[in-house]
Amino acid sequence: MRLHPIYIACVALLLTIIFSCTTRYVTPSEYGDLNATNRVLIAATSTDFKDAVIEKVSKKLAGDDTYVKVIDLKAVDHEESGKFCAIMLVSTLHYGDFDGYVSAFLNKS
């Protein structure tokens, strides 16, 4: 039995959509001096766009006597928010609601 090219194209498109929407883990990284006056925590989910924005923001801030720590959003609950003067959460809205990790962090803080 030979599959029709339309079926093959639909399956390929569906697989592309599914795999392009999956989130990847953010690789933890640190920028700047650990003893800097200002400390910023960035917790995020990973996409190509978000990764590019986070990298530019982190490198820009690190040059201004600021320590920047970047972590995966799933690990934000393990960080002491009092150690940072600013916290940036980068996520996606799901059906008009925050990601569960964002909501849990905001409710805790």
C-alpha positions as semicolon CSV with decimal commas, in nm:
position;residue;x (nm);y (nm);z (nm)
1;M;0,000;0,000;0,000
2;R;0,140;0,335;-0,101
3;L;0,072;0,644;0,113
4;H;-0,060;0,952;-0,055
5;P;0,187;1,246;-0,053
6;I;-0,072;1,464;0,125
7;Y;-0,076;1,225;0,422
8;I;0,302;1,227;0,440
9;A;0,307;1,608;0,427
10;C;0,043;1,634;0,702
11;V;0,234;1,398;0,930
12;A;0,559;1,588;0,866
13;L;0,388;1,920;0,943
14;L;0,232;1,781;1,261
15;L;0,564;1,644;1,384
16;T;0,734;1,976;1,309
17;I;0,471;2,164;1,511
18;I;0,490;1,923;1,803
19;F;0,870;1,924;1,827
20;S;0,906;2,299;1,771
21;C;0,669;2,376;2,057
22;T;0,846;2,164;2,314
23;T;1,044;2,361;2,566
24;R;1,405;2,289;2,633
25;Y;1,588;2,331;2,959
26;V;1,783;2,650;3,019
27;T;2,150;2,585;3,080
28;P;2,237;2,754;3,410
29;S;2,491;3,032;3,369
30;E;2,633;3,325;3,559
31;Y;2,758;3,662;3,437
32;G;2,951;3,931;3,621
33;D;3,114;3,938;3,961
34;L;2,952;3,725;4,232
35;N;3,031;4,003;4,484
36;A;2,869;4,280;4,274
37;T;2,641;4,532;4,439
38;N;2,339;4,440;4,226
39;R;2,222;4,081;4,187
40;V;1,969;3,972;3,925
41;L;1,804;3,632;3,886
42;I;1,663;3,531;3,549
43;A;1,450;3,216;3,548
44;A;1,320;3,109;3,210
45;T;1,190;2,847;2,977
46;S;1,401;2,800;2,668
47;T;1,325;2,884;2,307
48;D;1,560;3,026;2,047
49;F;1,405;3,372;2,083
50;K;1,403;3,372;2,464
51;D;1,760;3,241;2,478
52;A;1,881;3,524;2,253
53;V;1,702;3,789;2,461
54;I;1,827;3,648;2,791
55;E;2,185;3,632;2,667
56;K;2,181;3,995;2,549
57;V;2,017;4,121;2,869
58;S;2,255;3,919;3,089
59;K;2,569;4,039;2,915
60;K;2,449;4,401;2,918
61;L;2,365;4,395;3,289
62;A;2,684;4,214;3,388
63;G;2,891;4,510;3,272
64;D;2,726;4,748;3,520
65;D;2,848;4,613;3,858
66;T;2,575;4,352;3,842
67;Y;2,585;3,977;3,896
68;V;2,334;3,787;3,680
69;K;2,233;3,427;3,744
70;V;2,033;3,246;3,475
71;I;1,845;2,927;3,566
72;D;1,569;2,708;3,430
73;L;1,223;2,817;3,543
74;K;1,164;2,479;3,706
75;A;1,449;2,553;3,950
76;V;1,324;2,897;4,058
77;D;1,157;2,753;4,366
78;H;1,499;2,648;4,502
79;E;1,643;3,002;4,493
80;E;1,631;3,249;4,782
81;S;1,455;3,549;4,635
82;G;1,590;3,776;4,911
83;K;1,944;3,743;4,772
84;F;1,848;3,928;4,452
85;C;1,750;4,289;4,395
86;A;1,559;4,194;4,078
87;I;1,404;3,874;3,946
88;M;1,301;3,829;3,584
89;L;1,069;3,539;3,499
90;V;1,054;3,454;3,128
91;S;0,777;3,214;3,035
92;T;0,471;3,168;2,819
93;L;0,105;3,218;2,897
94;H;-0,095;2,898;2,876
95;Y;-0,461;2,961;2,795
96;G;-0,440;3,304;2,958
97;D;-0,273;3,176;3,275
98;F;0,085;3,187;3,393
99;D;0,301;2,877;3,381
100;G;0,256;2,670;3,699
101;Y;0,613;2,742;3,810
102;V;0,556;3,118;3,772
103;S;0,230;3,104;3,967
104;A;0,386;2,898;4,246
105;F;0,681;3,138;4,273
106;L;0,458;3,447;4,276
107;N;0,229;3,295;4,538
108;K;0,531;3,206;4,756
109;S;0,686;3,550;4,727
